[in-house]
Amino acid sequence: MNDHNPFAGYQLPPLAWLRAFEAAARHQSFTLAAAELNLTQAAVSHQVRSLEKHLGVVLFERLPRSLRLTDIGAAYLPPLRNSFDELAAATAGLFGPVGKRMLTIRAPISLLALWLAPRLPKFQKQWPDISLRISTIVWAPASSEEVADIDIRFGDGKWSGVKSTLLLRHNVIVVCAPGMAEGDDDAARLKSLVTNRMLIHVTGYENLWQRLAQSAGFVLPPAPGMNIDTTISALEMAASGVGPAIVLDGLAEAYILDGRLEKPIEASLPVEESHYIVQAQGGKRMTAEAMLFMKWLNEEAEK
C-alpha cells in the first residue's frame, strides 16, 4: 500500500519567518520581537513580510505604534504556537536539556507540600539536569515582580493579564482524627462531629459546614470554629485531634492513606475554585524545560 501525504508538495515557510511572526504577534511589536530574537527591527519586519508574501495573506495591520493581528493572522497563531510548544517539549523530552538548567516554580504552599512534593522525585529522577527553585504563596497574588517559569494558582482561573490552564479540579470533604466520628450513617456521623466540636475550615469556605448539615437534613447550630489560612495547617490541626476539618479532597490523600486522618462521611461538595497553571500574556515564550514540566504536571494530575 502506498502512503499518500497530502502536504508533500507544499513548501513550508522557513522556521525563521515563523519565529519572527510568533514573537511579533506575542509582543504586538516588531521592535520588542527583535530584542527577544537578537535581530534588528528591520530584519524581523522583513521576515514577516516574506512570510506574508509566501502565504499570500496579510497577517498584521501596521498601526502607528503597534501591530494588530488580522483575522487570518489570529487564526494562524494558535496552531503555530502549539507546534512550537510540541517541538520544544519533544526535543527536550527525547534528548534532554542542554547543560544544567534552572526551573523556577511558584505554587500555593499546601499544593506544594501535599500534592507536588511527593511527586517531584519522579521528575528529578527522569530529568536530573534540571534544577528546581521553588517559592510558595498562600493566596494568588494580584501582581508579582517575581517571574516564575511555572506559576500555579488557586482560584476561579480569571486573572487579568494571564492565560489560565486547568491543572486540578477539587471537591471538599470532611476529615477527622480516627475514631472521632460516631454513628451508623453519614447523617449520624456528621451530627456527632459537629456537636460540641471545634470545627476547622480554611479561609474562604466558612459556610461549608452549614451546607453539609443541610444536605444531611439538619440545621447546624452555632458552634466554635477555627479559621485557618492554609490547608496544610487545617490538616495538622485535625490530625492533632483539635476537631474535624473541611478540606480539598486532592490535598488530604496522604493523611488518609497513612491513617493520620479518616474520611468519616462519603458526602462531598463541589467548589468553584481550582488549581491552574498561569502564563503571562505577551513576554517571552515558555522555555522547553518549562513546557516539559507543564506536560509532566498535567500527566500527574490525570492519574
Secondary structure, DSSP 8 states (H G I E B T S, - for coil): -----TTTT-----HHHHHHHHHHHHHT-HHHHHHHHT--HHHHHHHHHHHHHHHTS--EEE-SS-EEE-HHHHHHHHHHHHHHHHHHHHHHHHH--SS-EEEEEEEEHHHIIIIITTTHHHHHHH-TTEEEEEEEESS--S--S---SEEEEEESS--TTEEEEEEEEEEEEEEB-TT---SSSHHHHHHHHHTT--EEEETT-TTHHHHHHHHTTS------EEEES-HHHHHHHHHTTS--EEEEGGGSHHHHHTTSSB---S--EEEEEEEEEEEESSSS---HHHHHHHHHHHHHHH-
